[in-house]
Amino acid sequence: MNLEEYFARTGYKGSTEKQDLETLTDIFQHHIRAVPFENLSIHCGEKITLELEHVYNKIVRRKRGGWCMENNQLLGWVLKGLGYDTSFLGAYVFNPHQNAYATLMTHLVVKVVIDGKAYVVDGGFGVSYQMWQPMELVSGKEQPQAPGVFRFTEKNGVWYLEKMRRKQYIPNQSFSNSDLLEKKECRKVYMFSLEPRTVEDFRFQCTYLQTSPDSLFTKKSICALQTTDGFRALIGWTLTETTYNYKDNMDLVEFVTLEDEEVEKTLKEKFNITLERKLVPINVKGSYTI
């Protein structure tokens, strides 16, 4: 495992000497545009494990993606190797269909401190809730980014992340009422505390999320990748391509339904993913929005 091989995977060619915000942002953006947020292992008979060497081999050498425990663990390792002051935090994800935060801490994020200022770096959420820049850990400050306006608020030691999105233009009107579309313009994303966590704190969750029939990740096959002007996502057989700020304060959201034989080709062409085993796509209605 070495940093040069990781940077070859993400295409990053910038400085590795400076531990400043600009460098962090550049490294981070290369990661989210090269490494998909995906759970395809669950749906092609592979087991997801949290051993760093396994994560490294999967993402860097096999050119796959991963979910938050993989993407952010790898990012944390990279940043620590470069000399950044990093630690892990654990978050509880908001479920819009239940209008409640999860009771299980399933989301791992990275905290980075630069010159006394704390930032949250999260390369493992995907779709339109994927931040494009490290977010300063301050309460109540609106932080505009290409995907929309993000904001942290803190109450009694608990931090909440929410995102305000633009209006959406959907050319294919047959998808205008899709359950994948987020209807609210302001959406809660997750909540967390500043208690430092380790990967060990996520062992149970890693098993649960890939085996429980109640898990979002067993109900949907998901692959999402950020682009230079938006993101694309394949959820089951539904391919979505979103262009941010396509018109003034409006995002373009394009949907298409794939046939079985198109799925593998689309993963290769749109996400640069080649699976070693046969994928069985799935998209049970509800519990996920883009």
QUIHUQUI-V869290 format. One record per residue. N is the residue number from 1. SS is DSSP state (H for helix, E for strand, L for the rest). NEAR is the number of other C-alpha atoms within 10 Angstrom. D_FIRST is the distance of its C-alpha to the first C-alpha in whole Angstrom. Layout:
n=(N:N)
ss=(SS:SS)
near=(NEAR:NEAR)
d_first=(D_FIRST:D_FIRST)
//
This chain:
n=(1:2:3:4:5:6:7:8:9:10:11:12:13:14:15:16:17:18:19:20:21:22:23:24:25:26:27:28:29:30:31:32:33:34:35:36:37:38:39:40:41:42:43:44:45:46:47:48:49:50:51:52:53:54:55:56:57:58:59:60:61:62:63:64:65:66:67:68:69:70:71:72:73:74:75:76:77:78:79:80:81:82:83:84:85:86:87:88:89:90:91:92:93:94:95:96:97:98:99:100:101:102:103:104:105:106:107:108:109:110:111:112:113:114:115:116:117:118:119:120:121:122:123:124:125:126:127:128:129:130:131:132:133:134:135:136:137:138:139:140:141:142:143:144:145:146:147:148:149:150:151:152:153:154:155:156:157:158:159:160:161:162:163:164:165:166:167:168:169:170:171:172:173:174:175:176:177:178:179:180:181:182:183:184:185:186:187:188:189:190:191:192:193:194:195:196:197:198:199:200:201:202:203:204:205:206:207:208:209:210:211:212:213:214:215:216:217:218:219:220:221:222:223:224:225:226:227:228:229:230:231:232:233:234:235:236:237:238:239:240:241:242:243:244:245:246:247:248:249:250:251:252:253:254:255:256:257:258:259:260:261:262:263:264:265:266:267:268:269:270:271:272:273:274:275:276:277:278:279:280:281:282:283:284:285:286:287:288:289:290)
ss=(L:L:H:H:H:H:H:H:H:H:L:L:L:L:L:L:L:L:L:L:H:H:H:H:H:H:H:H:H:H:H:H:H:H:L:L:E:E:L:H:H:H:H:L:L:L:L:L:L:L:L:H:H:H:H:H:H:H:H:H:H:L:L:L:L:E:L:H:H:H:H:H:H:H:H:H:H:H:H:H:H:L:L:L:E:E:E:E:E:E:E:E:E:E:E:L:L:L:L:E:E:L:L:L:L:L:E:E:E:E:E:E:E:E:L:L:E:E:E:E:E:L:L:L:L:L:H:H:H:L:L:L:L:L:E:E:L:L:E:L:L:E:E:E:E:L:L:E:E:E:E:E:E:E:E:L:L:E:E:E:E:E:E:E:L:L:E:E:E:L:L:L:H:H:H:L:L:L:L:L:L:L:L:L:L:E:E:E:E:E:E:E:L:L:L:L:E:L:H:H:H:H:H:H:H:H:H:H:H:H:H:L:L:L:L:H:H:H:H:E:L:E:E:E:E:E:L:L:L:E:E:E:E:E:E:L:L:E:E:E:E:E:E:E:E:E:E:L:L:E:E:E:E:E:E:E:E:L:L:H:H:H:H:H:H:H:H:H:H:H:H:L:L:L:L:L:L:L:L:L:L:L:E:L:L:L:L:L:L:L)
near=(11:10:14:11:13:19:17:11:18:20:14:18:12:11:12:16:9:13:17:12:17:13:15:21:16:17:23:22:21:19:22:26:21:21:25:30:27:26:23:26:20:20:21:16:13:13:12:21:14:17:12:16:11:13:22:23:13:16:21:21:13:15:19:23:28:25:24:22:24:27:26:22:26:21:22:24:16:18:22:14:14:15:12:19:17:22:21:20:20:24:22:20:22:21:18:18:11:10:9:13:17:15:9:13:19:20:23:27:25:24:22:25:18:14:9:8:11:17:19:20:24:25:33:28:23:24:25:23:21:21:27:22:23:24:21:18:19:16:14:12:13:15:16:15:13:16:25:22:17:23:20:20:17:16:8:6:11:11:18:22:20:19:22:18:22:17:16:22:17:15:12:11:11:9:16:15:10:14:15:17:14:17:15:11:12:15:17:21:20:21:22:20:16:14:10:12:16:13:17:10:14:19:14:12:16:19:14:16:18:21:14:12:11:11:13:18:23:21:21:24:24:28:24:31:25:28:17:10:12:21:23:25:26:27:22:20:19:18:20:19:21:25:21:24:18:15:12:9:12:15:21:18:23:17:21:13:15:14:9:13:8:11:20:14:14:16:18:12:11:15:23:17:19:15:16:11:12:12:17:14:19:17:17:13:11:16:16:19:16:19)
d_first=(0:4:7:9:8:8:11:12:12:15:17:17:18:19:19:16:19:21:21:24:25:25:21:20:22:21:17:19:21:19:16:20:21:18:17:20:21:22:23:23:22:25:27:26:25:22:21:19:17:15:13:10:7:10:10:7:8:12:11:9:10:13:14:16:17:17:20:20:18:15:15:16:14:11:13:14:10:10:14:14:11:14:17:18:20:19:20:20:24:25:28:31:31:34:36:38:40:41:41:39:36:34:35:31:29:26:24:22:21:20:22:22:25:25:29:30:30:28:26:25:22:22:20:21:24:25:28:31:30:26:27:26:26:25:28:30:31:34:37:39:38:38:35:35:32:32:32:35:36:34:35:34:37:38:40:40:37:36:34:35:33:35:35:38:38:40:43:42:44:43:45:45:47:47:43:45:45:42:41:37:39:39:43:43:42:40:38:36:33:32:32:30:31:29:29:25:23:20:18:21:23:22:22:26:26:23:25:28:27:26:29:32:35:35:32:31:28:30:33:31:29:27:25:25:24:25:26:28:31:31:29:29:29:30:31:33:35:35:33:34:33:34:35:35:39:40:43:44:43:42:39:39:38:38:38:38:39:37:38:36:35:34:31:29:30:29:26:25:27:27:23:21:21:21:22:22:25:28:28:31:32:33:35:37:39:39:36:34:35:34)
//
